[in-house]
Amino acid sequence: MTQTSSGAPGEPPYLTVALAPEPDAASLAGTLVADACLAWRLPHLLHPARRVMSELVLNAVEHAGTDLLVTITRRWNGLHLAVADGDPRLPRLRVMARVRRDAPLDERGRGLRVVQAAANGWGVLRTPAGKVVWAVVQRPAGSGLLPTSMKVWTASSKVINV
């Protein structure tokens, strides 16, 4: 695990860590989220941001199975969470699988639904090496403080209203 950070003048602060597709990757990414929330005085974002980051990393470990680059960037009063992997297949919301009698705890298809519920916005960008799945967390879901709309800037400088 290699961790770097930046706070160069004129650039938003960020933390990044390279992770192997191991079972503990989500926990390590969650620690990075905690570090960011404490360093940037955003403790109210700790739990929703950890939940979102955990799902993004778990999805990448399970479906991409490649090395990951996790980046957390401070954006205004929130966090931009990103997970880059080497798999070009894009994630999609899945239809919830029925609970099987022989495996009642084997739930499938909830990851991006959790991200969608806990984040203010999320998306995916194709890259030459695979993709980056990202999410923005500004306030805890259900706090009544969510913005009615939010502009998201993509790598191509295209603005998306979410």
C-alpha positions in Angstrom: 0.0 0.0 0.0 1.4 3.3 -1.1 -0.2 6.5 0.1 0.4 10.0 -1.3 -1.2 13.4 -0.6 -1.1 16.9 -2.1 -2.2 20.3 -1.1 -0.5 22.3 -3.8 -1.6 25.9 -4.1 -4.5 26.3 -6.5 -5.3 22.6 -6.4 -7.9 20.9 -4.1 -6.2 18.7 -1.5 -6.3 14.9 -2.1 -5.2 11.6 -0.7 -4.5 8.5 -2.9 -3.5 5.0 -2.2 -2.7 2.0 -4.5 -4.3 -1.2 -3.4 -4.1 -4.8 -4.5 -7.5 -6.6 -5.1 -7.4 -8.2 -1.7 -10.2 -8.8 0.9 -8.8 -6.1 3.1 -8.8 -3.4 0.4 -12.1 -1.9 1.4 -10.9 -1.6 5.0 -7.7 0.1 3.9 -9.7 2.5 1.7 -12.0 3.2 4.6 -9.0 4.2 6.7 -8.0 6.7 4.0 -11.5 8.2 4.1 -11.3 8.5 7.9 -7.9 10.2 7.5 -9.3 12.7 5.0 -12.4 13.5 7.1 -10.3 14.2 10.1 -7.6 16.2 8.3 -10.1 18.3 6.4 -12.5 18.8 9.4 -15.4 16.9 7.7 -16.3 14.4 10.5 -20.0 14.5 9.5 -19.1 12.8 6.2 -17.1 10.0 7.8 -19.8 7.3 7.9 -21.6 7.9 4.6 -18.2 8.4 2.8 -16.8 5.2 4.3 -20.0 3.3 3.3 -19.7 4.6 -0.3 -16.0 4.0 -0.6 -16.4 0.5 0.8 -18.9 -0.4 -1.9 -16.9 1.1 -4.7 -13.8 -0.8 -3.6 -15.6 -4.1 -3.0 -17.2 -3.9 -6.5 -13.8 -3.3 -8.0 -12.2 -6.1 -6.2 -15.0 -8.5 -7.0 -15.7 -7.6 -10.6 -12.4 -6.1 -12.0 -9.9 -8.1 -9.9 -7.1 -5.7 -10.9 -4.9 -3.3 -8.9 -6.8 -0.3 -7.7 -6.0 3.4 -7.3 -8.2 5.0 -4.7 -8.4 8.8 -4.6 -10.2 11.1 -2.2 -10.4 14.8 -3.1 -11.8 17.6 -1.1 -14.4 19.4 -3.1 -16.1 22.5 -1.6 -17.9 21.2 1.5 -17.6 17.5 0.5 -15.6 14.7 -0.8 -15.0 13.3 -4.3 -14.3 9.6 -4.0 -12.8 7.7 -7.0 -11.7 4.1 -7.6 -9.7 3.4 -10.7 -9.3 -0.2 -12.0 -8.0 -2.0 -15.0 -11.2 -3.5 -16.3 -13.0 -1.7 -19.1 -16.4 -3.1 -18.3 -18.7 -0.4 -16.9 -20.7 -1.0 -13.7 -24.5 -1.0 -13.8 -27.3 -1.1 -11.4 -28.5 -4.7 -11.2 -31.9 -6.1 -10.6 -32.0 -7.4 -7.0 -31.5 -11.1 -6.9 -34.0 -13.2 -5.0 -32.9 -14.6 -1.7 -32.1 -18.3 -2.1 -33.3 -20.7 0.5 -30.0 -22.5 0.5 -28.0 -19.2 0.9 -30.1 -16.6 2.6 -27.2 -14.3 3.4 -25.7 -14.3 -0.2 -27.2 -11.0 -1.3 -26.2 -9.8 -4.8 -26.7 -6.6 -6.7 -26.8 -4.1 -3.7 -23.4 -2.3 -4.1 -24.3 0.5 -6.5 -27.8 0.8 -4.9 -26.0 1.6 -1.6 -23.8 4.1 -3.4 -26.8 5.7 -5.1 -28.6 6.0 -1.7 -25.7 7.4 0.3 -23.9 9.6 -2.2 -25.1 12.9 -3.7 -24.0 11.7 -7.2 -22.0 9.0 -8.8 -20.7 8.0 -12.2 -18.0 6.3 -14.3 -15.4 7.5 -16.7 -13.6 5.3 -19.2 -9.9 5.5 -19.2 -7.2 4.0 -21.5 -6.4 1.5 -18.8 -9.9 0.7 -17.7 -12.3 3.0 -15.8 -12.8 5.2 -12.8 -15.9 4.9 -10.7 -16.6 8.0 -8.7 -19.0 9.4 -6.1 -19.6 12.7 -4.4 -20.5 12.8 -0.7 -21.5 16.2 0.7 -23.8 15.5 3.6 -25.2 12.4 5.3 -28.2 11.1 3.4 -31.5 11.9 5.2 -30.0 14.9 6.9 -32.4 17.3 5.1 -29.3 19.3 4.0 -28.9 17.8 0.5 -28.6 20.2 -2.4 -31.5 20.1 -4.8 -29.1 19.8 -7.7 -25.4 19.5 -8.1 -23.0 20.1 -11.1 -20.4 17.4 -11.6 -17.4 18.0 -13.8 -16.1 15.1 -15.8 -12.5 14.5 -17.1 -13.7 15.9 -20.5 -14.8 19.1 -18.9 -18.4 18.2 -19.6 -20.8 19.4 -16.9 -23.5 17.0 -15.8 -26.4 18.1 -13.6 -27.3 15.5 -11.1 
